[in-house]
């Protein structure tokens, strides 16, 4: 059944508003995804603060063209949805987390990060960046390590002389 022009304009404006409010967007290819899995995916997205919209590629392309992002839009074959968020990395990370359990059904095909189109490889690398807390703990360990080694060395010298 064809969508009327008014409904198309409404859909494009809704996607456009979502894109304007977002810092990052991920293009998600989903194929043969069961309804229960689709509902679980949407629930996971909402829990992570990520919006998720399925749209026709032509309507999605209109909304993306209106944004004038830099670079070349990635090739989007099959059924495409967009995931978007105001958090830079949450969008890619949430989609990637679901992708790990449904590799044959859900794929990241590209996205928009910092106003530029990114391909699937670049979006996957963004998705695998550890969280802020993990990065801070790694930094603390790196800063602590030389001091700890110095203390062990000084202790060894003190035991040898004493």
C-alpha positions, 0 to 999 in steps of 0.5 A, spaced: 500 500 500 502 506 497 504 512 502 500 518 501 504 524 500 502 528 507 504 522 510 511 521 507 512 529 508 511 527 516 515 521 516 521 525 513 520 531 518 520 526 523 527 523 521 530 530 520 528 532 527 531 526 530 538 527 525 538 534 528 538 532 535 543 527 534 550 527 535 551 520 532 547 516 527 548 508 525 545 505 519 543 498 521 541 493 516 536 488 519 534 481 515 530 476 517 529 478 524 524 475 528 519 479 531 521 477 538 528 479 537 526 486 533 522 487 540 528 486 544 532 490 540 528 496 540 527 495 548 535 495 548 535 501 544 531 505 549 534 502 555 541 505 552 538 512 550 538 510 543 532 512 538 531 507 533 527 508 526 525 503 520 524 507 514 524 507 507 531 508 504 528 513 499 525 517 505 531 516 509 535 519 503 531 525 503 532 526 510 539 525 510 540 530 504 537 535 508 542 535 513 548 536 508 553 531 512 560 531 509 563 525 505 560 520 501 553 516 504 555 509 505 551 503 500 545 501 503 542 495 501 536 491 504 532 493 509 535 499 513 533 502 520 537 508 523 539 508 530 541 515 533 543 518 540 545 525 543 551 520 546 557 520 541 558 513 542 552 510 545 549 509 538 554 504 535 555 501 542 548 499 543 547 496 536 554 492 536 552 489 543 545 486 539 549 485 533 554 480 537 548 475 538 545 476 532 550 476 527 546 473 521 540 478 522 543 485 524 549 489 521 552 496 521 552 498 514 555 505 516 553 512 519 554 519 521 559 521 526 561 528 528 557 531 521 561 526 517 559 519 513 562 513 516 563 506 513 561 500 516 569 499 518 569 506 521 563 505 525 565 498 528 571 501 530 567 506 534 563 501 537 568 497 540 571 503 544 571 502 551 566 506 556 569 512 559 570 508 566 574 503 563 578 508 559 579 512 566 581 505 570 586 503 564 589 510 565 590 510 572 593 503 572 598 506 567 600 511 571 600 507 577 605 502 574 611 505 574 611 508 581 609 501 583 615 498 579 619 503 583 617 501 590 618 494 588 625 495 586 627 500 592 624 494 597 628 489 593 634 493 594 633 495 602 632 487 603 638 486 600 642 491 604 639 489 610 
